[in-house]
Amino acid sequence: MKRKVLALSTATLIGALGVFAFGDEATADQAKFVAKLQDPQGRLVGTVKFRIDDDVMHVDAKLRRNRYVKAEQFHGFHIHANSDDTNGVGCVADPKQEGTTWFVSADGHLSQAAQTHGDHSGDLPSPLVMADGTARLRFDTDRIDPAVIRGRAVILHANPDNFGNVPVGTAGNQYTPNSSAATDLTARTGNASNRVACGLIKRDR
């Protein structure tokens, strides 16, 4: 499958921006889907609409002000597999519990065998929240197979995503990891911290 993402943001002209790309089992051209993001209290904090044209997803996403994200900062954003009932199903969070427990029901990033973070199928461009706490992004992607997208979960994180781009090693231009836990977090999730919003991908009727 081709691997490319094109992104546009009113917050910045940096091409790396984006927000979410999802759909459904898109067997028909021009299929339309939506993910409505909710915070741990169940408040609507974002809407992502996207249309599938052959294998390309055209994405139009809006983020509202959200108490759990910081203005003028990038935030990790991914499609999660939502494939293991052991942790629950869908977007489950109890605001009375620790933030580390929120939306773990969505499981890990959507990925294929042997993929590491930064190359996961579900790794998407990061939204940059503007000074007023909102974000608006549009992009096209053919990175994700439309046939496997239905029922997945879109997750917004509290912190920026390093996409695994931390040069770890012993050379002069590399970093020595302070613990294996830190290295593992980078490899799995880009160390983007707690999941602060979640939305399931559904058909937009």
C-alpha positions in Angstrom: 0.0 0.0 0.0 1.2 3.5 -0.7 2.4 5.5 2.3 1.7 9.2 2.1 -0.1 11.8 4.1 -1.0 15.3 3.0 -2.0 17.8 5.7 -3.3 21.3 6.0 -4.0 23.4 9.1 -5.4 26.8 9.6 -3.1 27.0 12.7 0.1 26.6 10.8 1.5 26.0 7.3 3.8 23.2 8.5 3.1 20.2 6.3 3.4 17.8 9.2 0.1 18.8 10.7 -3.1 16.8 10.6 -5.5 15.2 12.8 -7.5 12.0 12.2 -8.2 9.7 9.3 -10.8 7.0 9.6 -13.6 5.4 7.8 -15.5 2.2 7.7 -15.4 -1.0 5.6 -15.5 1.2 2.5 -16.6 -1.1 -0.2 -18.3 1.7 -2.1 -16.9 4.9 -3.5 -17.8 8.2 -1.7 -18.6 6.4 1.6 -18.8 8.9 4.5 -17.9 8.4 8.1 -17.6 10.3 11.3 -15.9 10.0 14.7 -17.2 12.2 17.6 -14.6 12.7 20.2 -15.6 12.8 23.9 -13.5 13.6 27.0 -13.6 11.4 30.1 -16.7 13.3 31.3 -18.5 12.5 28.1 -18.4 16.0 26.7 -18.1 16.4 22.9 -14.7 17.9 22.2 -14.2 17.2 18.5 -15.7 15.9 15.3 -14.0 14.3 12.4 -15.7 13.8 9.1 -14.2 11.9 6.3 -15.1 10.6 2.9 -13.5 7.7 1.2 -12.9 7.9 -2.6 -11.5 4.6 -3.8 -8.5 4.1 -1.4 -8.1 7.7 -0.4 -9.6 9.2 2.8 -10.5 12.9 2.7 -10.5 14.1 6.3 -12.0 17.3 7.8 -11.5 17.5 11.5 -12.4 20.1 14.2 -11.3 20.2 17.8 -13.2 22.2 20.4 -11.7 23.7 23.5 -10.8 20.9 25.8 -9.6 21.2 29.4 -7.2 18.3 29.0 -5.1 19.8 26.1 -2.7 22.7 26.0 -3.0 25.7 23.7 -0.2 26.2 21.2 1.0 22.7 21.5 1.0 19.6 19.4 -0.9 16.6 20.7 -0.5 12.9 19.9 -3.3 11.5 17.7 -3.8 8.0 16.5 -6.2 5.3 15.3 -6.3 2.6 18.0 -7.2 -1.0 17.2 -10.1 -1.5 19.6 -9.8 -5.2 19.1 -9.4 -6.8 22.5 -12.4 -7.2 24.7 -10.2 -7.9 27.7 -9.8 -4.1 28.3 -13.4 -3.3 27.6 -15.0 -2.2 24.3 -15.0 1.2 22.7 -14.4 4.5 24.5 -14.5 3.8 28.3 -13.2 6.2 30.9 -14.1 7.0 34.5 -13.1 10.6 35.3 -12.8 9.7 39.0 -10.0 7.3 38.2 -6.4 8.1 37.3 -5.8 9.5 33.8 -3.6 6.5 33.0 -6.8 4.3 33.0 -8.8 6.5 30.5 -9.8 4.9 27.2 -7.4 1.9 27.6 -10.4 0.0 26.2 -9.3 1.2 22.8 -6.2 -1.0 23.1 -3.0 -0.1 21.2 -2.3 1.6 17.9 -3.7 0.1 14.8 -0.7 -1.6 13.3 0.6 -4.6 11.3 3.1 -7.2 12.5 6.6 -5.9 13.2 5.6 -2.2 12.9 7.0 0.1 15.6 5.8 3.6 16.5 6.2 6.2 13.9 5.4 3.6 11.3 2.1 2.2 12.7 -0.8 2.1 10.3 -2.7 4.2 12.9 0.0 6.9 13.3 -1.4 10.2 12.1 -0.1 13.8 11.8 -0.5 15.7 15.1 -2.9 18.5 15.6 -1.5 21.9 16.7 -4.0 23.5 19.1 -4.3 27.3 18.6 -4.2 30.0 21.3 -8.0 29.8 21.7 -7.9 26.1 22.4 -9.3 24.9 19.1 -7.9 23.2 16.0 -9.1 22.7 12.4 -7.3 20.4 10.1 -7.9 18.8 6.7 -5.8 16.2 5.0 -5.9 13.3 2.5 -4.3 9.9 3.2 -4.0 6.5 1.5 -2.0 5.1 4.3 -4.9 3.2 6.0 -6.8 0.4 4.5 -10.5 1.4 4.4 -11.5 -2.2 4.7 -10.2 -2.4 8.3 -11.2 1.0 9.6 -14.8 0.4 10.9 -15.1 0.2 14.6 -11.6 1.5 15.4 -11.1 4.3 17.9 -9.6 7.7 17.4 -7.6 8.9 20.4 -6.3 12.3 21.4 -3.4 12.4 23.8 -2.4 15.0 26.5 1.1 15.5 25.2 3.1 15.7 22.0 4.0 12.6 20.1 7.7 12.0 19.3 6.9 9.4 16.7 9.8 7.3 18.0 12.3 9.9 16.7 14.6 9.8 19.8 18.1 8.8 18.8 19.0 6.3 21.6 22.5 4.9 21.7 26.1 5.6 22.9 27.3 7.9 20.0 28.0 11.6 20.6 24.7 12.6 18.9 22.6 10.1 20.7 20.9 9.9 24.1 21.4 7.3 26.8 18.0 6.1 28.0 17.3 6.7 31.6 15.2 3.6 31.9 13.9 0.8 29.7 10.3 2.0 30.5 11.0 5.3 28.8 12.4 3.5 25.7 9.4 1.2 25.7 6.9 4.1 25.8 8.6 5.8 22.9 8.5 2.6 20.8 4.9 1.9 21.6 3.2 5.3 21.7 5.6 8.1 21.2 5.4 8.8 24.9 2.3 11.0 24.3 1.0 10.4 27.8 -2.7 10.0 28.8 -5.6 9.5 26.4 -7.9 12.5 26.9 -10.5 12.0 24.2 -11.9 9.1 22.2 -14.3 8.6 19.4 -15.4 5.4 17.6 -15.5 5.4 13.8 -19.0 5.0 12.4 -20.9 5.4 9.2 -22.1 9.0 8.7 -25.8 8.5 7.7 
